[in-house]
Amino acid sequence: MKFRSALGAMSALGLVLSASAASADTLADVKAKGSVQCGVSQGLPGFSNKDDAGTWTGLDVDLCKGVAAAVFGDANAVKFTPLSAKERFTALSSGEVDILSRNTTWTMTRDTQLGLNFAGVNYYDGQGMMVPSSLGVTNALELDGASICTNTGTTTELNITDFFRTNNMGFELVAFEKADEVVAAYDAGRCDVYTTDKSGIAAQRLKLADPSAHTILPETISKEPLGPVVRQGDDTWFNVVRWTLNCMINAEEMGVSSANVGEMASSDNPGIKRLLGTEGTFGENLGIDNAWCANIIGQVGNYGESYEANVGGSTPLKLERAGSVNALWTAGGLMYAPPIR
């Protein structure tokens, strides 16, 4: 099946940022201002999305709330800055935000050239494609000559270009800065294909006029490990963010949840005692309260609780965890955290 003729492939986007002028003592700065400033998406259901009441929810949002709970003992001591894909790294580098928790892919360029550090992976993803069911397309190799809607400033542009060139197919890239602009353009028929991370497709599909009239193709064309990002040159803050995520993953593995964290505080299990701060000085070693992890679990939940509440099988996204790479390592997945000891 042939689609509209390609207008020519877009060259890979080059992103160059100047050295950060932000303070290298982010933890002290955060404590002084009384809140964590978190960079999030402009609205991605399940990951970072603001409801009609102005409340931010999502898997990425919970990570930021977890950091606030660790630092202040208060998960609500966090403010959110919605950022486009194009402006997100500048906002972090300049110190406008303390953390970028915005479905951001960990790549070598970002890790080595942009002055950034990825604190871990909170969702393992891969890029996919969605088309109107009326086109009758069943796989991505039928898309020669298609027009494709996506975001600027993302790995999505590079991956889709690689895929089409590898398979000797032509395409027209139709790129927008804001995610909602991409969805609106696709829904209006300005392009044949919508492409982004598969979790993003599941989320953005909900915004279409008739979600049931669209088909997600089976191919996964890339690896997209998504996770929180901080500036390089500040190991103390990096450790706080990294171990917030590790706390949530370890808590799920150990069976410690928001519902039983109080009861578990009296456990004789050495691993749980270290997790909850009743043994050792692990919080103090991070520059925060020894109950840091207990506060995260009690106020935000463990990783499994956050996953199920935001993107799991009972949510509109229906991203089943069982059998997926986002399951715990003990269940055959990739979610694995270093031990607190």
LINVEN-V796707 format. One record per residue. N is the residue number from 1. RES is the residue in three letters. SS is DSSP state (alpha for helix, beta for strand, coil for the rest). PHI is phi in radians with two decimals (NA if undefined). BURIAL is # if it has 16 or more other C-alpha atoms within 10 Angstrom, else .. Layout:
[[N	RES	SS	PHI	BURIAL] [N	RES	SS	PHI	BURIAL]]
This chain:
[[1	MET	coil	NA	.] [2	LYS	coil	-1.83	.] [3	PHE	coil	-1.96	#] [4	ARG	coil	-0.94	.] [5	SER	coil	-1.08	.] [6	ALA	coil	-1.22	#] [7	LEU	coil	-1.57	.] [8	GLY	beta	2.14	.] [9	ALA	coil	-1.34	.] [10	MET	coil	-1.39	.] [11	SER	coil	-1.23	.] [12	ALA	coil	-1.07	.] [13	LEU	coil	-1.31	.] [14	GLY	coil	-1.74	.] [15	LEU	coil	-2.11	.] [16	VAL	coil	-2.16	.] [17	LEU	coil	-2.08	.] [18	SER	coil	-1.31	.] [19	ALA	coil	-1.08	.] [20	SER	coil	-1.26	#] [21	ALA	coil	-1.75	.] [22	ALA	coil	-1.22	.] [23	SER	coil	-1.08	.] [24	ALA	coil	-1.58	#] [25	ASP	coil	-2.11	.] [26	THR	alpha	-1.12	#] [27	LEU	alpha	-1.04	#] [28	ALA	alpha	-1.10	.] [29	ASP	alpha	-1.12	.] [30	VAL	alpha	-1.10	#] [31	LYS	alpha	-1.08	.] [32	ALA	alpha	-1.17	.] [33	LYS	alpha	-1.53	.] [34	GLY	coil	1.50	.] [35	SER	coil	-2.82	#] [36	VAL	beta	-1.68	#] [37	GLN	beta	-1.72	#] [38	CYS	beta	-2.02	#] [39	GLY	beta	-1.50	#] [40	VAL	beta	-2.25	#] [41	SER	coil	-1.29	#] [42	GLN	coil	-1.51	#] [43	GLY	coil	2.38	#] [44	LEU	beta	-2.22	#] [45	PRO	coil	-0.88	#] [46	GLY	coil	1.60	#] [47	PHE	coil	-2.03	#] [48	SER	beta	-2.71	#] [49	ASN	beta	-2.57	#] [50	LYS	beta	-1.73	#] [51	ASP	coil	-1.49	.] [52	ASP	coil	-1.11	.] [53	ALA	coil	-1.53	.] [54	GLY	coil	1.51	.] [55	THR	coil	-1.61	.] [56	TRP	beta	-1.52	#] [57	THR	beta	-2.39	#] [58	GLY	coil	2.44	#] [59	LEU	alpha	-1.08	#] [60	ASP	alpha	-1.21	#] [61	VAL	alpha	-1.12	#] [62	ASP	alpha	-1.08	#] [63	LEU	alpha	-1.07	#] [64	CYS	alpha	-1.18	#] [65	LYS	alpha	-1.10	#] [66	GLY	alpha	-1.11	#] [67	VAL	alpha	-1.11	#] [68	ALA	alpha	-1.11	#] [69	ALA	alpha	-1.13	#] [70	ALA	alpha	-1.17	#] [71	VAL	alpha	-1.40	#] [72	PHE	alpha	-1.93	#] [73	GLY	coil	1.25	#] [74	ASP	coil	-2.53	#] [75	ALA	coil	-1.16	#] [76	ASN	coil	-1.56	#] [77	ALA	coil	-1.45	#] [78	VAL	beta	-2.52	#] [79	LYS	beta	-2.11	.] [80	PHE	beta	-2.02	#] [81	THR	beta	-2.05	.] [82	PRO	beta	-1.24	#] [83	LEU	coil	-2.30	#] [84	SER	coil	-1.34	#] [85	ALA	coil	-1.05	#] [86	LYS	coil	-1.20	#] [87	GLU	coil	-1.72	.] [88	ARG	alpha	-1.08	#] [89	PHE	alpha	-1.27	#] [90	THR	alpha	-1.11	#] [91	ALA	alpha	-1.10	#] [92	LEU	alpha	-1.26	#] [93	SER	alpha	-1.07	#] [94	SER	coil	-1.38	#] [95	GLY	coil	1.59	#] [96	GLU	coil	-1.10	#] [97	VAL	coil	-2.20	#] [98	ASP	coil	-1.57	#] [99	ILE	beta	-2.40	#] [100	LEU	beta	-1.88	#] [101	SER	coil	-2.18	#] [102	ARG	coil	-2.55	#] [103	ASN	coil	0.53	#] [104	THR	coil	-1.89	#] [105	THR	beta	-1.40	#] [106	TRP	coil	-1.39	#] [107	THR	coil	-2.25	.] [108	MET	alpha	-1.14	.] [109	THR	alpha	-1.04	.] [110	ARG	alpha	-1.16	#] [111	ASP	alpha	-1.36	.] [112	THR	alpha	-1.99	.] [113	GLN	coil	-1.94	.] [114	LEU	coil	-1.76	#] [115	GLY	coil	1.23	#] [116	LEU	beta	-2.12	#] [117	ASN	beta	-2.26	#] [118	PHE	beta	-1.50	#] [119	ALA	coil	-1.52	#] [120	GLY	coil	2.59	#] [121	VAL	coil	-2.11	#] [122	ASN	coil	-1.87	#] [123	TYR	beta	-2.82	#] [124	TYR	beta	-1.59	#] [125	ASP	beta	-2.31	#] [126	GLY	coil	-2.77	#] [127	GLN	beta	-1.35	#] [128	GLY	beta	-2.31	#] [129	MET	beta	-2.43	#] [130	MET	beta	-2.22	#] [131	VAL	beta	-2.36	#] [132	PRO	beta	-1.09	#] [133	SER	alpha	-1.06	.] [134	SER	alpha	-1.12	.] [135	LEU	alpha	-1.28	.] [136	GLY	coil	1.28	.] [137	VAL	coil	-1.42	#] [138	THR	coil	-2.01	.] [139	ASN	coil	-2.67	.] [140	ALA	alpha	-1.18	#] [141	LEU	alpha	-1.30	.] [142	GLU	alpha	-1.66	.] [143	LEU	coil	-1.75	#] [144	ASP	coil	-0.99	#] [145	GLY	coil	1.48	#] [146	ALA	beta	-1.28	#] [147	SER	beta	-1.70	#] [148	ILE	beta	-2.26	#] [149	CYS	beta	-1.63	#] [150	THR	beta	-2.79	#] [151	ASN	beta	-1.59	#] [152	THR	coil	-1.38	#] [153	GLY	coil	1.29	#] [154	THR	coil	-2.25	#] [155	THR	alpha	-1.19	#] [156	THR	alpha	-1.00	#] [157	GLU	alpha	-1.03	#] [158	LEU	alpha	-1.18	.] [159	ASN	alpha	-1.14	#] [160	ILE	alpha	-1.19	#] [161	THR	alpha	-1.12	#] [162	ASP	alpha	-1.03	.] [163	PHE	alpha	-1.10	.] [164	PHE	alpha	-1.22	#] [165	ARG	alpha	-1.19	.] [166	THR	alpha	-1.05	.] [167	ASN	coil	-1.72	.] [168	ASN	coil	0.93	.] [169	MET	coil	-2.05	#] [170	GLY	coil	-1.59	#] [171	PHE	beta	-2.81	#] [172	GLU	beta	-2.08	#] [173	LEU	beta	-1.61	#] [174	VAL	beta	-2.04	#] [175	ALA	beta	-1.95	#] [176	PHE	beta	-2.32	#] [177	GLU	coil	-1.34	#] [178	LYS	coil	-1.71	#] [179	ALA	alpha	-1.05	#] [180	ASP	alpha	-1.14	#] [181	GLU	alpha	-1.18	.] [182	VAL	alpha	-1.11	#] [183	VAL	alpha	-1.08	#] [184	ALA	alpha	-1.10	#] [185	ALA	alpha	-1.14	#] [186	TYR	alpha	-1.11	#] [187	ASP	alpha	-1.14	#] [188	ALA	coil	-1.48	.] [189	GLY	coil	1.48	.] [190	ARG	coil	-1.32	.] [191	CYS	coil	-2.61	#] [192	ASP	coil	-1.53	#] [193	VAL	beta	-2.31	#] [194	TYR	beta	-1.97	#] [195	THR	beta	-2.27	#] [196	THR	beta	-2.96	#] [197	ASP	beta	-1.02	#] [198	LYS	alpha	-1.08	#] [199	SER	alpha	-1.14	#] [200	GLY	alpha	-1.16	#] [201	ILE	alpha	-1.09	#] [202	ALA	alpha	-1.05	#] [203	ALA	alpha	-1.28	#] [204	GLN	alpha	-1.27	#] [205	ARG	alpha	-1.02	#] [206	LEU	coil	-1.12	.] [207	LYS	coil	-1.54	.] [208	LEU	coil	-1.27	.] [209	ALA	coil	-1.04	.] [210	ASP	coil	-2.46	.] [211	PRO	alpha	-0.97	.] [212	SER	alpha	-1.22	.] [213	ALA	alpha	-1.56	.] [214	HIS	beta	-2.27	#] [215	THR	beta	-2.04	#] [216	ILE	beta	-1.58	#] [217	LEU	coil	-1.24	.] [218	PRO	coil	-1.28	.] [219	GLU	coil	-1.21	.] [220	THR	coil	-2.04	.] [221	ILE	coil	-1.77	#] [222	SER	coil	-2.79	#] [223	LYS	coil	-1.77	.] [224	GLU	beta	-2.29	#] [225	PRO	beta	-1.30	#] [226	LEU	beta	-1.75	#] [227	GLY	coil	-2.94	#] [228	PRO	coil	-1.28	#] [229	VAL	beta	-2.25	#] [230	VAL	beta	-2.30	#] [231	ARG	beta	-1.34	#] [232	GLN	coil	-1.25	#] [233	GLY	coil	1.58	.] [234	ASP	coil	-2.48	.] [235	ASP	alpha	-1.13	#] [236	THR	alpha	-1.09	#] [237	TRP	alpha	-1.19	#] [238	PHE	alpha	-0.96	#] [239	ASN	alpha	-1.14	.] [240	VAL	alpha	-1.07	#] [241	VAL	alpha	-1.20	#] [242	ARG	alpha	-1.05	#] [243	TRP	alpha	-1.38	#] [244	THR	alpha	-1.11	#] [245	LEU	alpha	-1.12	#] [246	ASN	alpha	-1.08	#] [247	CYS	alpha	-1.02	#] [248	MET	alpha	-1.16	#] [249	ILE	alpha	-1.23	#] [250	ASN	alpha	-1.08	#] [251	ALA	alpha	-1.07	#] [252	GLU	alpha	-1.09	#] [253	GLU	alpha	-1.04	#] [254	MET	alpha	-1.51	.] [255	GLY	coil	1.38	.] [256	VAL	coil	-1.73	#] [257	SER	coil	-2.27	#] [258	SER	coil	-1.11	#] [259	ALA	coil	-1.38	.] [260	ASN	coil	-2.11	.] [261	VAL	alpha	-1.05	#] [262	GLY	alpha	-1.14	.] [263	GLU	alpha	-1.14	.] [264	MET	alpha	-1.19	#] [265	ALA	coil	-1.08	#] [266	SER	coil	-1.72	.] [267	SER	coil	-1.13	.] [268	ASP	coil	-1.61	.] [269	ASN	coil	-1.20	.] [270	PRO	alpha	-1.02	.] [271	GLY	alpha	-1.13	#] [272	ILE	alpha	-1.22	#] [273	LYS	alpha	-1.07	#] [274	ARG	alpha	-1.17	#] [275	LEU	alpha	-1.02	#] [276	LEU	alpha	-1.66	#] [277	GLY	coil	1.43	#] [278	THR	coil	-1.55	#] [279	GLU	coil	-2.50	.] [280	GLY	coil	1.54	#] [281	THR	coil	-2.23	.] [282	PHE	alpha	-1.22	#] [283	GLY	alpha	-1.16	#] [284	GLU	alpha	-1.04	.] [285	ASN	alpha	-1.15	.] [286	LEU	alpha	-1.57	#] [287	GLY	coil	1.52	#] [288	ILE	coil	-2.35	#] [289	ASP	coil	-1.14	#] [290	ASN	coil	-1.18	#] [291	ALA	coil	-1.59	#] [292	TRP	alpha	-0.89	#] [293	CYS	alpha	-1.29	#] [294	ALA	alpha	-1.05	#] [295	ASN	alpha	-1.15	#] [296	ILE	alpha	-1.07	#] [297	ILE	alpha	-1.12	#] [298	GLY	alpha	-1.14	#] [299	GLN	alpha	-1.75	#] [300	VAL	coil	-2.02	#] [301	GLY	coil	1.90	#] [302	ASN	coil	-1.41	#] [303	TYR	alpha	-1.06	#] [304	GLY	alpha	-1.08	#] [305	GLU	alpha	-1.10	#] [306	SER	alpha	-1.12	#] [307	TYR	alpha	-1.06	#] [308	GLU	alpha	-1.14	#] [309	ALA	alpha	-1.23	#] [310	ASN	alpha	-1.85	#] [311	VAL	coil	-2.32	#] [312	GLY	coil	-1.23	#] [313	GLY	coil	-1.08	.] [314	SER	coil	-1.60	.] [315	THR	coil	-1.69	.] [316	PRO	coil	-1.03	.] [317	LEU	coil	-1.28	#] [318	LYS	coil	0.95	#] [319	LEU	coil	-1.55	#] [320	GLU	coil	-1.05	#] [321	ARG	coil	-1.58	#] [322	ALA	coil	-1.03	.] [323	GLY	coil	1.39	.] [324	SER	coil	-1.75	.] [325	VAL	coil	-1.19	#] [326	ASN	coil	-1.52	#] [327	ALA	coil	-1.29	#] [328	LEU	beta	-1.06	#] [329	TRP	alpha	-1.05	.] [330	THR	alpha	-1.26	.] [331	ALA	alpha	-1.97	.] [332	GLY	coil	1.58	.] [333	GLY	coil	-1.73	#] [334	LEU	coil	-1.85	#] [335	MET	beta	-1.28	#] [336	TYR	coil	-2.59	#] [337	ALA	coil	-2.08	#] [338	PRO	coil	-1.00	.] [339	PRO	coil	-1.33	.] [340	ILE	coil	-1.59	#] [341	ARG	coil	-2.87	.]]
